[in-house]
Amino acid sequence: MTSATPSSPLTYDQAGVNYDLIDPLKVAAQRAAAETGTHLASHGFSEVLASRGESAYVVDVGPMYLASIVECLGTKTLVADEMATLTGKSYYDGIAQDTIAMAVNDLITVGATPLVVQAYWAAGGSDWFGDKVRANALVAGWKKACEVCNVAWGGGETPALAGIVADGRVDLAASCTGIISPKERLSVGDKLEAGDAIVLLASSGIHANGLSLARKLAERLPQGYLTDIGNGQTYGEALLAPTVLYSPVTEALAKEGIIPHYCANVTGHGWRKLLRHPKALTYRITALPEKTPVLAFMQKECGLDDHEAYGTLNMGAGFALYVAADQAERVVAVAQSLGIPALVAGRVEEGPKQVVIEPLGVTYGADELQLR
């Protein structure tokens, strides 16, 4: 393995992503959006106020709840494009799954069953769509991911946005709509309490968050994306492992009558996302999932301490379920029966709002995640 550990750490901020600048806009948008919720009354519906600030928005439509979300993939396509140049392969089947996962994995946090996915594929010019191998891989991967999630692909938009999207590039996004039925499946944290267990579902790699940092690191590696990460796999191939789709797990749990008290999709902000609910509770982590090789490699080569690494990347945990303690082991068994490693990683306690990762001696306070 070729090592190029920098003399100074390479952080997410240095890679051009500063959540301290982004998050205030999100908060301002949420506050403005909240003022529009009353419009639903004119249609005979109402919003679930507790879903404001969560990963998906929920509307009470009478016999059930309706949930919706839209998510952008981000810059993972740039890695796929560079690797295509280096290897001659297309990686857009996996990129399609990544895009759908960004939306579906958010939607299911509120207890929703995904029903319909819509596609948004904006290219820098019409020529992008003329690459038949790449286009066919995107279509096939999108359809396959829909089949895994048991959702309908409703349609989409394919604009050519020269001057907005860079030439030769594509901006991918997905929206997803689902239902929460029966209504008892709603999971917005109202039942979250001290004594709950925290179950972490394994990630497959970097998923689709932290790619700006990953791409910056590639510039420092002598062999770039073709660098061996220590297990015979190249850095680029490892980064392009598709994001895990977690909806089969939440649907299987529902069939067994297991309703999580809360869920968190571990994406941007890393393990700070475990703090997402506004309740003042302490989330104590006592066991860690295995780091995927690419994330261990990134932490080492970027020179990140545990506080920075776990506060930026998923570090092996892609999804968190907060469940009644006596259901935790069954949750693990269900996930593993579907091929997704899982572990009971910790517990919820009375105390100040914080995540305490005991094995690492790392703590994230309430002021380190400001999403609402």
C-alpha positions, 0 to 999 in steps of 0.5 A: 500500500502506498502511503501519503499521510499528510504532515497536517490533517486533511479535514472536511472543511479543507475539502470545501464543505463547512457545515457551520456555513450550510446549517444556518441556511437549513435552519432558516429554511425550516423556519420559513417552511414551518409557516406554510404548514397551515395551508394543509388545513384548506385541503382537509389535512394536517402536518405531523409537527414533530416531523419538522426537522426530521429526515422526512416530512409527514402529513396526516391524511386521515387513515394513514400518514404520507411521508416525502423526501428529496435528496441529492447524491452529491459528488460521488459521480466525479469519482465514478467518472474518474474511475471510468477514465482509469479502468474503462468500466462504468460504475453508474449502476452502483451510482443509481443505487446510491442516489435512491438510497439517499432518499429511501434511507431518509424516508424510512427513519419516520416509519414509512414504507417507500412507495414511489421514487422519482428521478432527477438527472441533470446533465451539463449537456445533451451529449452526456445522455449519448453515452449508451453504456453509462446511460444503460447502467444508470437505468438498469441500476435505478430499476434494480434498486427500486426492486430491492426497495419494492417501490415503483419508479414513477418518472423523472426529469432529465434536463440538459443544463449547460452553464449550470452543470459542468460539461460532461457532468451529471447532477443526480437526485431522487425524491421518494413518497411513502405511507405510514400505515398503520399509523402506529408505525410513525417514528418521530421520537415521541417514544424515545426514552432512557433505557432504549437500546441503540442498534447500528446497521453496518455500512458498505463503505463511505456511502454518499457522504464525505466524497469531497474529502475523499476526492481531496485525499485522492489528489495527495495519493501518489497513485490517486484512485488506483492506490491499494488500500491494503486489501487488494482493492483500489481506493476508487473501487472501494469508494464506489461500493454502493450505499446499503438500502435499509428499507428491507430491514425496517419493513421486516421489523414492522412485519414482526411488530417491532416499531423503532422509537426513533431512527437516524440515517448516519450520513452527513455529520457522521455519528453526530447524527445520533443527536438528531432528536431534540430531546435532552438525552445521552446516547452512550456507545459501548461497542463499535462496528468494524470500520470498513477498510476504505474508511480506516484508510481515509482516517489514516491517510487524512490524519484524522483523530477519532473526533473528526473522523466519527463526526464526519464519516459513517465509520462503519455504521450506516443506520441507527435504530433506537428500540426497546431494550428487550427487542434489540437482539431480535433487531440484530437477528432480522438485519443479519438475516437480510445480509446486513451486519448489525450490533447492539452498540449502546443505550439511551440514558438520562442526562445532557444531550450528547453522544458519548463513544466510550471505546474512543473517549469521544464526546459530541455535545448538543452544540455540535449538531444544529439542524433545527 
